[in-house]
Amino acid sequence: MASIEGNLNSKELLEAQSHVWHDMFGFMRSFSLKCAIELGIADAVHNHGKPIALTDLAATLSIPPCRIPHFQRLMGLLVHNGYFKQTNKDIYSLTPNSRVLVRDKEASLTPMIEIHLHQPMLDPWQWLPAWFRKEQPSTAFEMAHSLPMWKAMATMPELRKMVMEGLDSDSAAIAKVIVEDCADQFQGVKSLVEVAGNTGKIALAIAKAFPYIKCSLLELPHVINALEKSDVIEYVAGDMFEHIPPADVLILKVK
């Protein structure tokens, strides 16, 4: 036994097995969340306006009766993971975690979740072992799709749309926190540049909340040209690796 189990005693072995199983099946959390988004569970509960019974929720989502026992188990997992509250037997309501899944909310994180769980974004993880063994200066995404991510987006319109929407949803959530909780940080600030900010959600939010600050968005020319412009910020076409306009504050969100 020692040659197989090493120096682990039975308690350590069970704890190690539990740890490994937790990581091995961790994908269930992600894909139950993906399932909840694609079914529109949070939207249905929100639109109901009050806690909703499982059978009513299933009917709203067009879940056939034969799937209700399985749907109940999905809801149990989502409750366990903090996305819904089970107030009574089979009665469900939203939590703060599921409120950010409601699509018509400004700070909805659903687009960001969708892009990270989109198949083309998951494929590179299968290539990690091969990537670590190669010396070529490429990424796992490039190995999976034969193109760097930003070039692949030009040939994959659905991916590009999802990435842009995902980046914007994340920025909208961050912008809400900035303008509501960090107002004191902008005392004395006269100019601000959001660097590589896609549509400029953060710059727009700051400009509207603090109109005395001159806010700008620096993005690549093709991004700027495709934008629907607002008159509350300035749009600067350029490459952040070549030049960033001077300002009191620079905002660069790590993507």
C-alpha positions in Angstrom: 0.0 0.0 0.0 2.8 2.4 0.8 4.2 2.2 -2.7 0.9 3.2 -4.1 -0.3 5.7 -1.5 3.1 7.0 -0.3 3.0 8.3 3.2 -0.6 9.4 3.1 -2.8 8.2 5.9 -6.5 7.4 5.3 -7.6 10.9 6.4 -5.1 12.6 4.1 -6.0 10.4 1.2 -9.7 11.2 1.5 -9.0 14.9 1.8 -6.8 14.8 -1.3 -9.4 12.9 -3.2 -12.0 15.4 -2.2 -9.7 18.3 -3.3 -9.1 16.6 -6.7 -12.8 15.9 -7.3 -13.6 19.5 -6.4 -11.2 20.7 -9.1 -12.1 18.0 -11.6 -15.8 18.9 -11.5 -15.3 22.6 -11.1 -16.5 23.1 -14.7 -20.0 22.3 -13.5 -20.2 25.6 -11.8 -19.3 27.5 -15.0 -21.6 25.5 -17.2 -24.5 25.6 -14.9 -24.1 29.3 -14.9 -23.9 29.3 -18.8 -27.1 27.1 -18.8 -28.9 29.5 -16.5 -28.0 32.5 -18.8 -29.0 30.7 -22.0 -32.3 29.6 -20.5 -32.9 33.1 -19.2 -33.6 32.1 -15.7 -32.6 35.3 -14.0 -34.6 37.4 -16.6 -37.7 35.2 -16.0 -37.5 35.6 -12.2 -36.8 39.3 -12.5 -39.7 39.8 -14.9 -42.1 37.9 -12.6 -41.7 40.7 -10.1 -41.8 38.4 -7.0 -40.6 35.0 -5.9 -41.6 32.3 -8.4 -42.6 28.7 -8.0 -40.5 26.1 -9.9 -43.4 25.0 -12.0 -44.3 28.5 -13.0 -40.6 29.2 -13.8 -40.4 26.1 -15.9 -43.6 27.0 -17.8 -42.2 30.5 -18.5 -39.0 29.0 -19.9 -40.8 26.4 -21.9 -39.2 23.5 -19.9 -41.2 20.4 -20.7 -42.7 18.4 -17.8 -40.4 15.5 -18.3 -37.4 17.8 -17.6 -38.7 19.4 -14.5 -37.0 17.0 -12.0 -33.7 17.7 -13.8 -34.5 21.5 -13.8 -35.1 21.3 -10.1 -31.6 19.8 -9.6 -30.1 22.6 -11.7 -31.9 25.2 -9.6 -30.6 23.4 -6.5 -27.0 23.8 -7.8 -27.6 27.4 -8.7 -29.0 28.1 -5.2 -25.9 26.3 -3.7 -23.7 28.5 -5.8 -25.4 31.7 -4.6 -27.3 32.7 -7.7 -30.8 32.2 -6.4 -32.5 32.1 -3.0 -34.9 29.4 -2.2 -37.4 31.1 0.1 -39.7 28.1 0.5 -40.0 24.7 -1.0 -39.4 25.2 -4.8 -40.0 29.0 -4.5 -37.1 31.1 -5.9 -36.0 34.7 -5.9 -33.0 36.7 -7.1 -29.8 37.3 -5.2 -27.2 40.1 -5.8 -25.2 37.5 -7.8 -28.1 36.8 -10.2 -29.2 40.5 -10.5 -26.1 41.1 -12.6 -27.3 38.3 -14.9 -30.5 40.2 -15.9 -29.9 41.4 -19.4 -31.8 44.7 -19.4 -29.7 46.0 -16.5 -27.0 48.5 -17.3 -24.4 46.7 -15.2 -25.3 43.2 -16.5 -22.3 40.9 -16.6 -24.0 38.4 -18.8 -22.2 39.3 -22.1 -18.8 39.0 -20.3 -19.8 35.5 -19.0 -21.0 34.5 -22.4 -17.7 35.3 -24.1 -15.5 33.6 -21.6 -17.7 30.4 -21.9 -18.0 30.6 -25.7 -16.4 27.6 -27.4 -13.7 29.4 -29.3 -12.5 30.9 -26.0 -12.6 27.5 -24.3 -10.6 25.7 -27.0 -7.2 27.2 -26.1 -7.3 25.5 -22.7 -7.1 22.2 -24.4 -3.9 23.3 -26.0 -2.1 24.4 -22.9 0.1 21.2 -22.6 1.3 21.6 -26.2 1.8 25.4 -25.7 4.1 24.8 -22.8 6.2 22.4 -24.8 6.8 24.7 -27.7 9.3 27.6 -28.0 7.5 29.6 -30.7 6.2 33.0 -29.5 2.5 32.2 -29.9 -0.5 31.9 -27.6 -2.7 28.9 -26.8 -5.5 30.7 -28.6 -3.3 31.0 -31.8 -2.5 27.3 -31.6 -6.2 26.4 -31.3 -7.4 28.7 -34.1 -4.2 29.4 -36.2 -4.6 33.1 -35.7 -4.0 35.5 -32.8 -7.2 36.4 -31.0 -7.6 40.0 -32.3 -7.0 38.8 -35.9 -9.3 35.9 -35.5 -12.1 38.3 -34.5 -11.9 39.7 -38.1 -12.7 36.3 -39.5 -15.2 35.3 -36.8 -17.9 38.0 -36.7 -19.8 36.2 -33.9 -16.7 36.1 -31.7 -16.0 39.8 -32.4 -19.5 40.8 -31.5 -19.4 38.8 -28.3 -16.0 40.1 -27.2 -17.0 43.7 -27.8 -20.3 43.2 -25.8 -18.4 41.4 -23.1 -15.8 44.1 -22.7 -18.5 46.8 -22.6 -20.6 44.9 -19.9 -17.5 44.6 -17.7 -16.6 48.3 -18.2 -20.2 49.4 -17.4 -20.0 47.5 -14.1 -16.6 49.0 -13.2 -17.9 52.5 -14.2 -20.8 52.3 -11.8 -18.4 51.5 -9.0 -16.1 54.3 -9.9 -18.7 57.1 -10.1 -20.5 55.9 -7.0 -17.7 55.0 -4.7 -14.6 56.8 -5.9 -15.8 60.4 -6.4 -13.2 61.7 -3.9 -10.4 60.4 -6.2 -11.4 62.9 -8.9 -10.8 66.0 -6.8 -8.5 68.3 -8.8 -8.6 66.1 -11.9 -9.1 68.2 -15.1 -8.4 65.6 -17.8 -8.7 61.8 -18.2 -8.0 59.3 -21.0 -9.5 55.9 -21.1 -6.9 53.8 -23.0 -8.1 50.9 -25.3 -11.6 51.2 -23.8 -13.6 49.8 -26.7 -16.7 52.1 -26.8 -15.5 54.2 -23.8 -18.1 53.1 -21.2 -15.8 54.2 -18.3 -14.9 57.6 -19.9 -18.6 58.3 -20.7 -19.7 57.5 -17.2 -17.0 59.7 -15.6 -17.7 62.5 -18.0 -21.4 62.4 -17.2 -20.8 62.2 -13.4 -18.0 64.8 -13.3 -18.7 67.2 -16.3 -15.7 69.4 -15.2 -13.3 66.6 -16.3 -12.3 66.6 -20.0 -12.6 62.9 -20.9 -11.2 61.1 -23.9 -11.2 57.7 -25.4 -8.0 56.4 -27.1 -8.7 53.4 -29.4 -7.5 52.0 -32.7 -8.7 53.9 -35.8 -11.0 51.1 -37.0 -12.7 50.9 -33.6 -13.2 54.7 -33.4 -14.6 54.8 -36.9 -17.2 52.2 -36.1 -18.4 53.9 -32.9 -21.6 55.8 -32.4 -20.2 59.0 -31.0 -21.2 61.0 -27.9 -20.5 64.7 -27.5 -19.5 64.3 -23.9 -16.1 62.8 -24.6 -13.4 63.2 -27.2 -12.4 60.3 -29.5 -8.7 59.9 -30.3 -7.7 57.4 -33.0 -4.3 55.9 -32.3 -2.2 53.1 -31.0 -1.4 53.1 -27.2 2.0 51.5 -28.0 2.9 54.5 -30.0 1.4 57.4 -28.2 -1.0 58.2 -25.4 -2.4 61.7 -25.1 -1.2 63.4 -21.9 -3.8 63.7 -19.1 -4.1 64.0 -15.3 -5.5 60.4 -15.2 -5.1 57.4 -17.5 -7.5 54.4 -17.2 -6.3 51.1 -18.7 -8.5 48.2 -17.8 -6.7 44.8 -17.8 -8.7 42.5 -20.0 
